């Protein structure tokens, strides 16, 4: 005899690349032009909506939820992450985005909800156990942290940076000692970010948001020659610093250009997803990292999703050309007696915002 008790509804939500920094405003009230995430209240509404829509919700933060490569640790090593600095950075970020932390805390008050945290290249500092405890103390003791990937119900989730030569991590040996102090082994991209991207972002805040970068360099060469020359000057300055510091794997000119020749663009991530989907147990693959939302269906109805980002984007890829700010995510619903997962790439609209910051 079948039970008359209705099955509880369950969903999994996957978001990626929020890059929460110090907050939208500096301590003196001025605009923080290096803050990427500006939609705190929209995300609060998003969480409240799904909290009310399902009995059980698993929220997966699929990498780069916090931004920990933007600020300088110490003058001599602006791209090295000490434990004490990582702790300070995460405290500042959580304070700067208090509304989001409060919403996550409310979300986890329901016993059936889960919160899974995957790490990307920008929030690699969450590898420190003390940083994880700091986040748990603010949000929930039930938070689960995974350094690389997460697999459940035939769904494989990974940030995607491991397929990018510039940002791939050494998970086997994540720490090293400098002058007797443990630090995280950051990827070469951390040096690139601190000594190339950051100086240029102070001139053009939107510089980092352009995807793919190689297309923008061609544009700058043709139409923004003065800024293109600044890009070249900063690039060669960075190369000189890298060759003299020897803090990162691959600091010769040959190694550097090899790294730059192997970016993980949207098409590359699709290929890696197809390889992962060749496993019988894997039905769906979800990545982030590229900042461009994507969906593709392969043979046997196997699917690949890219969450995209909730930060502003300027795409020079013909498949997603233009400036946009799409709040994309992956929604997985579990329906029917067998609780089979049905996944969709979604866009959150929420309440209409009459005004917002232009930058």
Secondary structure, DSSP 8 states (H G I E B T S, - for coil): ----S----EEEEEE----B-S-SB-TTS-B-TT-----HHHHHHHHHHHHHH-SEEEEEEES-SB--SSS-SSSS-TT--BHHHHHHHHHHHHHHTHHHHHHHHHHTTSTT-EEEEE--STTGGGGSHHHHHHHHHHS-TT-EEESSEEEETTEEEE-SGGGSTTT---STT-EEEETTEEEE---HHHHHIIIIIHHHHTT-TTGGGEESHHHHHHHHHHH-HHHHHHHHHHHHHHHHHHHHH--SS--SHHHHHHHHT----HHHHHHHHHHHTTSTT--EEEE-SSSS-EEEE-GGG-EEEE---SS-EEE-SGGG-EEE---EEEEEEEETTTTEEEEEEEE---S--S-----
